[in-house]
């Protein structure tokens, strides 16, 4: 009887499908072993240290500066919100 219950529990266990979207709580824990952690860390370091990545990171910083400048201009009243076009069809 216990074998039947164990078999039923195994059949009902969720299976990962890479084509589906998943979510988890902010307190969910994921554990990596040292080999996986090292591989991920070294891969990210190698990517970020490329000339192309450095250019993209600088572009992100430039975009942030422009966004902050625009925000300050809006708050100072120099830039005003463009009213939505209300077209009658």
PyMOL commands that set and color helices and strands:
alter all, ss='L'
color gray80, all
select helices_A, chain A and resi 2-12+34-48+51-75
alter helices_A, ss='H'
color red, helices_A
deselect
rebuild
show_as cartoon
